[in-house]
């Protein structure tokens, strides 16, 4: 299952909240050598703000298996502040209703079948949470092959927002957007075979979260 963690329900889901910072450290610092902030084995950055929504995929025993973060682009966002040149028409991206999906990661020690299951559930969770909170688009910045492997393979349609860019590390990245609609969710459900609701314990929508 996936739970939706916000700063409004930390008293209830604090363990999952801190566990996702630890998983991010494992994925992005230990395995990928990201130069980011670290504290007591947890990775965090300037986009971990009260405006963020966290998706935490849990096992039946409440072990964190995967996670991701959603932040509104009308607040601080990676794309706006770090890679604005990836967007050809900024006026189409940085406005209320468009959110940025980042820090998508899954526990490496899981079996391939379980990793695939968690990946697909997180993608479905993007759409379920997006529809619940009135999100129109979710954008991301990553290597193009990851868009294909994670989102395309799950039945998502996405549009690149501009040209690709080569980082000093040699990595090629691009920005792309997905429309969050019921029709798009239906297509993802058909492709993944996940017809049940995956997000449990979702907080009530509020203007503070949807802004």
TAHUBEL-V916660 format. One record per run of one state. SS is the DSSP state (@ for helix, = for strand, . for the rest). FROM is the first residue (numbers start at 1). TO is the last residue. Records with the same first field share a line. If there is no record, write none. Layout:
BEGIN
SS->FROM-TO / FROM-TO
END
This chain:
BEGIN
.->1-1 / 6-9 / 32-36 / 40-41 / 45-52 / 59-63 / 73-77 / 82-83 / 87-89 / 93-97 / 107-111 / 133-136 / 143-143 / 153-158 / 161-164 / 167-171 / 180-181 / 193-198 / 201-206 / 211-211
=->2-5 / 37-39 / 42-44 / 53-58 / 64-72 / 98-106 / 137-142 / 159-160 / 165-166 / 172-179 / 199-200
@->10-31 / 78-81 / 84-86 / 90-92 / 112-132 / 144-152 / 182-192 / 207-210
END
